[in-house]
Each structure stands twice: as C-alpha cells, then as structure tokens.
Amino acid sequence: MGSHEILGQAARLASSGLLLQVLFRLITFVLNAFILRFLSKEIVGIVNVRLTLLYSTTIFLAREAFRRACLSGGAQRDWSQTLNLLWLTVPLGVLWALFLGWVWLQLLEVPDPNVVPHYGMGVVLFGLSAVVELVGEPFWVLAQTHMFVKLKVIAESLSVILKSVLIAFLVLWLPHWGLYIFSSAQLFYTAVLVLCYVIYFKKLLGSPESIKQHNLPVSRMTDLLPNIPRSGAFVNWTEAKLTWSFFKQSFLKQILTEGERYVMTFLNVLNFGDQGVYDIVNNLGSLVARLIFQPVEESFYIFFAKVLEREKDATLQKQEDIAVTAAVLESLLKLALLVGLTITIFGFAYSQLALDIYGGAMLSSGSGPVLLRSYCFYVLLLAINGVTECFTFAAMSKEQVDRYNLTMLALSSSFLVLSYLLTRWCGSVGFIMANCFNMGIRITQSLCFIHRYYRNSPYRPLAGLYLSPVLLGAFVLSGGITAVSEVFLCCEQGWPARLAHVAVGAFCLGATLETAFLTETKLIHFLRTQLGVPRLTGKMR
C-alpha cells in the first residue's frame, strides 16, 4: 500500500472519528451536566481524581508501551507473535492493579465515610475495571492497524453514554449508594467496551468475504487468543525490545500526563472539594483535546509509523514518502495552531459563561473561571504537542527513544517539584502553569527533532507554525472585542445580555474563520482533499 493510500485511510479515520465523537460527546456532555447538580464537590474529587487516577495509571502502565510497539510493526510480521505480546498486558495489569490498590487503601488518606461512603469497594472495582478493559487490547490493536474507521469511536462513545445514563439513574434513585454508583458504572463501562470489540470481530470473522476484503491476518476467533507457535519464538523479540523502551518512556509520560493528580493525591495540596472543582474544569477544558486532537493524533501516528522506516533518516527514505509526510505534517501543525489559538482567544471571554451554564454557581464562582481561562492557553500547547510528538514517536529509532527517555525523566522530576511549589504559591492554577512549562519543553524537543530530521531535505514542515499577519490581527482584534463584551454583558446582567455576548462572539469567530479561509489556502486544500470537507469550506467561502 502506497503512502497516498495510507494517508487517505488515516484521514478518513480521523474525520469520521471527529464527527461521531462530536455527536456522542454532546450527549455525554448534557448527561454529565445533569448529574453534576446532584453531587457534592467531595464526591467528584474522590471519583474523578483519586479513583480515576488508580484506573488510568493501571491502564497506562500495562498497555501504553505495548500499543506503541505493536502499532509500529510492518505488514509482513507474524501476527500470532504480536497477539501473544498483547495478551501479556492482562497479567501485567493484574499485578499493577493489586500493587496500586494496596497503595490506595493503605498509604493514602482515606476520606470520611460519612461524606464519601464505600471508598474501599470503590478502589477494588476501579482496579478490576482496568483489568477487564485490558482483555480487549488485542482486538483494539488489530482494529487500529487495519483502520476500521467507526468501530473505535462507536464502541467508546456508546460505552461512555451508557455509563452516564446508568450514573444518572442511580444518582436519582439510589443516592445513598455513594461510591458504589460510580464504581459499578465504571465496571459496566469497560465490560461494554470490550464486548463491542468482541461482538464486532466475531461477526466479521464469521464471513469469509469480509476476511478477504479487509485482508485480515486471522480467520477465526481462536486465532486472536494466545497460542504457542509451532516454530519460532512466542513473541516477536524486536517488538518486545521496543515495548521495553516505550515502557520506560510511558512511565515518565504518565507522570507528565497525570502529574497534577499525583501531586493532589500523594501530597494533599488541595482538599477533596477543591480537587473536584479543578477536575471538572480540567475535563471541560480538555473536551476539545479529546474530541479533535486525540483522534487526529492516533490516526496520523499510524500513518507516519507505516510510511516511515524508524532506523533511517529523511535522506534514506523514499523521496515520495518524505514529500507526503512533510506536507501532511505542515498541514497538521497549521490546523493545530489555528484550532488552539481559536480556543485560547475566545475561551478567555467565555469561560465564566460556560462554567455557569455547565455547573451553576459551584463552578462559575471562585477559582473556576480563572482555571478555565488558563486551561484555554494550555489547550494551544496541547494541540501543537500532539502533532509534533505524533510524528516524533513514529520516526524515532529505538536508540533515539531511549535517549528521549532521559529528557522525560528530567521533565517528570521538574514537573512534580514545580507543580507542588506553584500550587502552594497560587492555588490550583499552579497545576496548569506547571503543565504549560513542561508542555513547552516537550514541544521544543520535538521541534528540534523534526528540524534535524528534515534539514538535509528540501522540505520544511515547520513552516506550518507561521501565520499570516492579517490572520494574527484578526485573532487579536477578536480577543479585544470579546473581552470588552464580557465586561459589559456577562454574566450578572440576565439572559438577554448573555445572548448578546454570545452573538458578539459568534460574529468575531465567523470573521476570524473567513480570514483563515482566505489566507491559509494550502491548509484549506489539505482539508478538502484529505479530510473530506469540500462542502463545508465551500459554504464558508
């Protein structure tokens, strides 16, 4: 398969994922806003910070390295060895769940049972849910490598919606259950997620025509189970060694990704109520990152990993592949920059209104608006980092990955220290400041790698980080107008003034987007040809 065909598949995966995720996330957004009005800040803090950290840490440490290593394999590999390697995530997950569960129960502060009941059972069920999700890992990797466009989005979104519906029902009818509500819902979520993959592949493998059409390396469900090959090793040792390199990196990346939760959990810099408010704002601020940046990053990581050979620099790769990857990287950087700037500029003036609509006075008063405004700037850094690391991790050799681990180690240590100091100094917004600092360092590392990678070629994909002066002026003008509008129209003047504030923002956003369509013609061409949005851009013109 050529680079253009792989690019087309990756683009369809990203664009289809975006549309489906927007639809499902909107439904979940409404359900969560409803649920939030029946919960205390302390319950939110325990569930969304303490227990979710247990779940995410177990999942990340058990599978992230395996995912990256197995997604990087070529088309001619022995899939039985790859699947055997992936099944090792389950026993590894059991070990991590047992160890982390002991830490959560024995070493961390236990909340007051009168305020947050059934904490112990919550720890057990969240750890169990992590192990259940790992059972679906071989199915997930097989689906991703063969670019099944809708399976991942539908499975995850359906699971999240059903989980939210279950929580809403239990909160209304059985509020005295406490953490039983969220623990059982989490276990239900992972079970539904795994079942979606199992049912899909059972149906797919039951049809010989489908197997041939998708060029699947397995022909029946038992082929997906671990087995001992008649000849050769149990696992592919090249993938196993790469997994170990990524494991060392994933451990450090997890600290950077969830660092503020580790500081909150282990150093007690915020009480459970403040943790709850911070986490709600964090989830709301990262909504766009999950909706847009994550599916794009995952899809185009597969594209870069399949097109580029890890042990070769740009001069030794096929020049057609280098040209395509450079053009794609430049367009993705431009897209990330535009989306991130839009969120930063308009998020500043609409953070308080968004929090008031979503969670009422509990969020819109106090530190909530300042947190969300700060997070909007962090989203800009997230957008750029997602694209740069997407390419960097796909193009690095094993030795380069190992060297990068040293940088990640230094970043992890500095992040923990910095977040502790900044939080002591300026409260929960210190977490976002520390995240911005470390994200800036990670972006710098990736930009240096990309510059070195392409320096002996005629391509300069980092040009995607430059915007025209006209477009920059449009962003600055929109930011000023919406900031003045917030002062006079939001948020204590009633709903007519609020609607007027929204109208001002809509006008400024439309003018900014129109300027982008007129000035960023190369990006518009990329969106039209690869992401399938000709009608949208035509209408906007």
C-alpha positions in Angstrom: 0.0 0.0 0.0 1.4 3.4 -1.0 1.8 6.4 1.2 -1.1 8.2 -0.5 -3.4 5.3 0.2 -2.3 5.1 3.8 -2.8 8.9 4.1 -6.3 8.6 2.7 -7.2 5.9 5.2 -5.7 7.8 8.1 -7.6 11.0 7.1 -10.9 9.1 6.8 -10.3 7.6 10.2 -9.7 11.0 11.7 -12.5 12.8 10.0 -15.1 10.1 10.6 -13.9 9.8 14.2 -14.3 13.6 14.7 -17.9 13.7 13.5 -19.0 10.7 15.5 -17.2 11.8 18.7 -18.8 15.3 18.5 -22.2 13.7 18.4 -21.6 11.3 21.2 -19.7 13.7 23.4 -22.6 16.2 23.1 -24.9 13.6 24.5 -22.5 12.8 27.3 -21.9 16.5 28.0 -25.6 17.0 28.6 -25.9 13.9 30.8 -22.8 15.0 32.9 -24.1 18.5 33.4 -27.4 17.0 34.7 -25.5 14.6 37.1 -23.3 17.3 38.4 -26.2 19.1 40.0 -26.8 16.1 42.3 -23.2 15.6 43.6 -21.0 17.2 46.2 -17.6 18.6 45.3 -16.0 15.9 47.6 -17.6 13.0 45.8 -16.4 14.5 42.5 -12.9 14.9 43.9 -12.7 11.3 45.1 -14.1 9.7 41.9 -12.6 12.0 39.2 -9.2 12.4 40.9 -8.4 9.6 43.3 -10.2 6.6 41.8 -9.8 7.6 38.2 -6.1 8.0 38.8 -5.9 4.4 40.0 -7.7 3.2 36.9 -5.8 5.4 34.4 -2.4 4.5 36.0 -3.1 0.8 35.8 -4.2 1.0 32.2 -1.4 3.2 31.1 1.4 1.3 32.7 0.0 -2.1 31.5 -0.7 -1.3 27.9 0.7 2.0 26.5 4.1 0.6 25.6 2.6 -2.5 24.0 0.2 -0.3 21.9 3.0 1.9 20.5 5.3 -1.0 19.8 2.7 -3.2 18.1 1.2 -0.4 16.0 4.7 0.3 14.6 5.1 -3.2 13.1 5.2 -3.9 9.4 2.6 -5.6 7.3 4.7 -8.8 6.9 5.0 -9.6 10.6 3.8 -12.8 12.3 0.5 -11.7 13.9 0.4 -14.6 16.3 3.5 -13.3 17.9 2.1 -9.8 18.1 -1.1 -11.0 19.6 0.8 -13.1 22.2 2.7 -10.0 23.2 -0.5 -8.0 23.5 -2.1 -10.6 25.8 0.7 -10.0 28.3 -1.0 -6.8 29.2 -3.6 -8.7 31.1 -1.3 -10.4 33.7 0.7 -7.2 33.8 -2.5 -5.2 34.5 -3.4 -7.6 37.3 -0.1 -7.1 39.0 -0.3 -3.3 38.7 -3.9 -3.3 39.9 -3.0 -5.3 43.0 0.0 -3.1 43.9 -1.7 0.2 43.2 -4.8 -0.9 45.0 -2.8 -1.7 48.1 -1.2 1.8 47.9 -4.6 3.5 47.5 -6.0 1.6 50.5 -3.0 1.6 52.9 -0.8 4.5 52.2 -3.2 7.3 51.1 -5.6 9.4 53.1 -8.9 7.7 53.4 -11.9 10.1 53.1 -14.5 10.5 55.8 -17.0 7.6 55.3 -19.9 9.9 56.4 -19.0 12.3 53.4 -17.8 9.7 50.9 -19.0 6.2 51.8 -17.8 2.8 50.4 -14.3 4.0 49.5 -12.7 0.6 49.8 -15.1 -1.1 47.4 -14.6 1.8 45.0 -10.8 1.0 44.9 -11.4 -2.7 44.3 -14.0 -2.1 41.5 -12.0 0.6 39.7 -8.9 -1.7 39.7 -11.0 -4.6 38.4 -12.4 -2.4 35.6 -8.9 -1.7 34.4 -8.1 -5.4 34.1 -11.4 -6.0 32.2 -10.5 -3.3 29.7 -7.1 -4.9 29.0 -8.8 -8.0 27.8 -9.9 -6.1 24.7 -6.4 -4.8 23.9 -5.6 -7.4 21.1 -8.9 -6.5 19.4 -8.2 -2.8 19.7 -4.7 -3.0 18.1 -5.9 -5.2 15.3 -8.7 -2.8 14.6 -6.4 0.2 14.6 -3.8 -1.3 12.3 -6.5 -2.2 9.8 -8.1 1.2 10.2 -11.6 0.2 11.0 -13.0 3.7 10.9 -16.0 3.7 13.0 -15.5 0.7 15.4 -13.3 2.5 18.0 -15.4 5.7 18.1 -18.8 3.9 18.3 -17.5 1.4 21.0 -16.0 4.1 23.2 -18.8 6.6 22.8 -21.6 4.0 23.3 -19.8 2.8 26.5 -19.5 6.4 27.8 -23.1 7.2 27.1 -24.5 4.0 28.7 -22.2 4.7 31.7 -23.6 8.2 32.1 -27.1 7.0 31.8 -26.5 4.4 34.5 -24.9 7.0 36.8 -27.8 9.4 36.3 -30.4 6.7 37.1 -28.5 5.5 40.2 -27.9 9.1 41.5 -31.6 9.9 41.2 -33.0 6.6 42.7 -30.2 5.3 44.9 -28.1 8.3 46.1 -27.2 6.5 49.4 -25.1 4.0 47.4 -22.2 6.6 47.4 -19.2 5.3 45.5 -21.0 2.1 44.6 -22.7 4.2 41.9 -19.6 5.3 40.2 -17.6 2.0 40.7 -20.3 -0.2 39.3 -20.8 2.2 36.4 -17.0 2.2 35.6 -17.0 -1.6 35.6 -20.1 -1.6 33.4 -18.3 0.8 31.0 -15.3 -1.4 30.5 -17.4 -4.5 30.0 -19.5 -2.9 27.3 -16.4 -1.5 25.6 -14.7 -4.9 25.4 -18.0 -6.6 24.3 -18.3 -4.2 21.4 -14.9 -5.3 20.0 -15.6 -9.0 20.6 -19.0 -8.9 19.0 -17.7 -6.9 16.0 -14.8 -9.3 15.3 -17.0 -12.4 15.9 -19.4 -11.1 13.3 -16.6 -10.1 10.9 -14.6 -13.3 11.2 -17.8 -15.3 10.5 -17.8 -14.1 6.9 -15.0 -15.3 4.6 -15.8 -12.4 2.2 -15.1 -9.9 5.0 -11.8 -11.5 6.0 -10.6 -11.3 2.4 -11.9 -7.8 1.8 -10.1 -6.4 4.9 -7.0 -8.6 4.4 -7.2 -9.8 8.0 -4.3 -11.9 9.4 -6.7 -14.0 11.4 -9.6 -16.2 10.1 -11.4 -17.3 13.3 -11.8 -16.0 16.9 -9.5 -18.6 18.4 -6.6 -17.0 16.3 -7.0 -13.9 18.5 -6.2 -15.9 21.6 -2.7 -16.6 22.9 -1.1 -19.6 21.4 2.3 -21.3 21.1 3.6 -21.2 17.5 4.9 -24.5 16.1 8.1 -22.7 15.0 9.7 -19.5 16.1 9.5 -17.5 19.4 6.4 -17.0 21.4 6.7 -13.2 20.8 8.4 -11.0 18.3 11.6 -10.0 20.2 12.1 -6.9 18.1 8.6 -5.7 19.2 9.3 -6.9 22.8 12.5 -4.8 23.0 10.7 -1.8 21.5 8.0 -2.3 24.1 10.5 -2.1 26.9 11.9 1.1 25.5 8.4 2.6 25.3 7.5 1.2 28.7 10.3 3.3 30.3 9.0 6.3 28.4 5.4 5.6 29.1 6.0 5.6 32.9 7.5 9.0 32.6 4.9 10.3 30.2 2.2 9.1 32.6 3.7 11.3 35.3 3.6 14.3 32.9 0.0 13.5 31.7 -1.5 12.9 35.2 1.1 14.8 37.2 -1.3 17.2 38.9 -3.5 14.3 40.1 -0.4 12.6 41.6 0.5 15.7 43.4 -3.0 16.2 44.7 -3.3 12.5 45.7 0.1 12.0 47.3 1.0 15.4 48.7 -2.5 16.7 49.7 -2.0 20.2 48.4 -5.8 20.6 47.9 -8.8 19.3 49.8 -11.2 16.9 48.1 -13.7 19.7 47.3 -11.1 21.8 45.5 -9.8 18.7 43.7 -13.3 18.2 42.4 -13.7 21.7 41.1 -10.2 21.6 39.4 -11.0 18.2 37.8 -14.4 19.4 36.4 -12.7 22.4 34.9 -9.8 20.3 33.6 -12.3 17.9 31.9 -14.3 20.7 30.4 -11.2 22.4 29.2 -9.7 19.3 27.6 -13.0 18.4 25.9 -11.8 19.8 22.6 -8.5 18.0 23.0 -10.3 14.7 23.4 -12.8 15.5 20.5 -10.3 16.8 17.9 -6.7 16.4 18.8 -6.7 12.8 20.2 -8.4 11.1 17.1 -6.2 13.1 14.8 -3.0 12.2 16.7 -3.9 8.5 16.9 -4.8 8.3 13.2 -1.8 10.1 11.8 0.6 8.3 14.2 -0.4 5.2 12.4 0.1 7.0 9.0 3.6 8.2 10.0 4.6 4.8 11.5 3.5 2.9 8.4 5.1 5.3 5.9 8.4 6.0 7.6 11.1 3.4 8.5 12.4 4.0 12.0 16.1 3.4 11.5 16.5 5.7 8.5 16.7 9.5 8.3 14.9 11.6 5.6 17.7 11.2 3.0 17.5 7.4 3.1 13.7 7.2 2.9 11.7 7.0 -0.3 11.5 10.6 -1.5 7.8 10.3 -2.4 7.1 9.3 1.2 9.2 12.1 2.6 7.3 14.6 0.5 4.0 13.3 1.5 4.8 13.2 5.2 6.3 16.7 5.2 3.2 18.1 3.5 0.9 16.3 6.0 3.0 17.4 9.0 2.9 21.0 7.8 -0.8 21.0 7.4 -1.4 19.3 10.7 0.7 21.8 12.5 -1.2 24.7 10.9 -4.5 23.1 11.8 -3.4 22.5 15.4 -2.2 26.1 15.7 -5.4 27.6 14.3 -7.7 25.5 16.5 -5.5 26.1 19.6 -5.4 29.9 19.0 -9.2 30.0 18.5 -9.8 28.2 21.8 -7.3 30.4 23.6 -8.7 33.8 22.3 -12.4 33.0 22.6 -12.1 30.9 25.7 -10.8 33.8 27.7 -14.0 35.8 27.2 -16.5 32.9 27.5 -15.0 30.7 30.3 -17.3 32.1 33.1 -20.4 31.8 31.0 -19.6 28.2 30.0 -19.0 27.2 33.6 -22.2 28.9 34.8 -24.2 27.0 32.2 -22.5 23.7 32.8 -22.4 23.5 36.6 -24.0 26.6 38.1 -22.6 28.8 40.8 -20.4 25.9 42.2 -18.2 26.3 39.1 -18.7 29.9 37.9 -17.8 31.4 41.3 -14.4 31.2 43.0 -11.4 29.9 41.1 -13.4 28.2 38.3 -13.2 30.9 35.6 -9.5 31.6 36.2 -8.8 27.9 35.9 -10.6 27.6 32.6 -9.0 30.7 31.1 -5.6 29.3 32.0 -6.5 26.0 30.6 -7.5 27.5 27.2 -3.9 28.6 26.7 -2.8 25.1 27.8 -5.0 23.7 25.0 -3.0 25.6 22.4 0.2 23.9 23.7 -1.6 20.5 23.8 -2.6 20.9 20.2 0.9 21.6 18.9 2.5 19.0 21.1 0.0 16.3 20.0 1.1 16.8 16.4 4.8 17.1 16.9 5.0 14.1 19.2 2.8 12.1 16.9 5.5 12.5 14.2 8.5 12.3 16.5 7.5 9.0 18.2 6.7 7.4 14.8 10.1 8.4 13.2 12.5 7.9 16.2 14.7 4.9 16.2 14.9 2.7 19.3 18.1 4.4 20.4 16.5 7.8 20.0 13.5 6.7 22.0 15.9 5.6 24.8 17.7 9.0 24.8 14.4 10.8 24.8 13.5 8.9 28.0 16.3 10.8 29.8 14.7 14.1 28.8 11.3 12.7 30.0 12.9 11.7 33.3 14.1 15.3 33.9 10.8 16.7 32.9 8.9 14.4 35.2 11.0 15.4 38.2 10.9 19.1 37.4 7.1 18.9 36.9 6.4 17.3 40.3 8.6 19.9 42.0 7.2 22.8 40.0 3.6 21.9 40.5 4.0 21.5 44.2 5.7 24.9 44.5 3.3 26.7 42.2 0.2 25.2 43.9 1.5 26.3 47.3 2.0 29.8 45.8 -1.1 30.4 43.7 -3.5 27.5 44.3 -4.9 25.1 41.8 -4.0 27.3 38.8 -0.4 26.4 39.6 -1.0 22.9 38.2 -1.9 24.5 34.8 1.2 26.7 34.9 3.4 23.7 35.6 1.7 21.8 32.8 2.3 24.7 30.4 6.0 24.8 31.3 6.6 21.1 30.7 4.5 21.1 27.6 6.6 23.9 26.2 9.8 21.8 26.9 8.3 18.8 25.2 7.3 20.8 22.1 10.8 22.3 21.9 12.3 18.8 22.0 10.0 17.5 19.2 10.6 20.6 17.1 14.4 20.1 17.3 14.0 16.5 16.2 11.8 17.5 13.3 14.2 20.2 12.2 17.1 17.8 12.3 15.1 15.1 10.5 14.3 17.3 7.5 17.4 19.6 7.5 19.1 17.7 4.6 15.9 17.6 2.5 14.2 20.4 0.6 11.1 20.2 2.8 10.3 22.5 5.8 7.2 21.2 7.5 7.7 23.6 10.5 6.5 26.4 8.3 3.1 25.2 9.4 3.7 27.2 12.7 3.7 30.5 10.9 0.5 32.5 10.4 -0.1 35.5 8.1 0.0 39.0 9.8 -3.6 39.5 8.6 -4.9 36.4 10.4 -2.9 37.2 13.5 -4.5 40.7 13.5 -7.9 39.1 13.2 -7.3 37.0 16.3 -6.0 40.0 18.3 -9.0 42.1 17.3 -11.5 39.4 18.1 -9.9 38.9 21.5 -10.2 42.5 22.4 -13.8 42.9 21.3 -15.0 39.7 23.1 -13.1 40.8 26.3 -14.9 44.2 26.3 -18.2 42.4 25.6 -17.7 40.2 28.6 -17.2 43.2 30.9 -20.4 44.8 29.9 -22.7 41.9 29.0 -21.7 38.9 31.2 -22.6 37.3 33.4 -24.8 39.1 36.0 -27.0 41.1 33.5 -29.5 38.3 32.8 -30.0 36.1 29.8 -30.7 38.8 27.2 -27.2 40.3 27.9 -25.7 36.8 27.8 -27.2 36.1 24.4 -25.9 39.4 23.2 -22.4 38.4 24.4 -22.7 35.1 22.6 -23.8 37.0 19.4 -20.7 39.2 19.6 -18.5 36.1 19.9 -20.2 34.4 17.0 -19.7 37.4 14.7 -16.0 37.6 15.7 -15.5 33.9 15.3 -17.1 34.0 11.8 -14.9 36.9 10.7 -11.8 35.2 12.0 -12.6 31.9 10.2 -13.3 33.8 7.0 -9.9 35.4 7.3 -8.4 32.0 7.8 -10.1 30.6 4.7 -8.8 33.5 2.6 -5.2 33.4 3.9 -4.4 29.7 4.6 -5.1 28.3 1.1 -2.7 25.4 1.5 -4.4 24.2 4.6 -7.9 24.5 3.0 -6.7 22.4 0.1 -5.4 19.7 2.5 -8.8 19.7 4.4 -10.7 19.4 1.1 -8.7 16.7 -0.4 -7.8 14.6 2.7 -10.4 15.1 5.4 -13.4 15.3 3.1 -14.8 18.7 3.9 -15.3 20.4 0.5 -18.9 21.3 1.1 -18.1 23.0 4.4 -15.3 25.1 3.1 -17.3 26.0 0.0 -20.2 27.2 2.1 -17.9 29.2 4.4 -16.4 31.0 1.4 
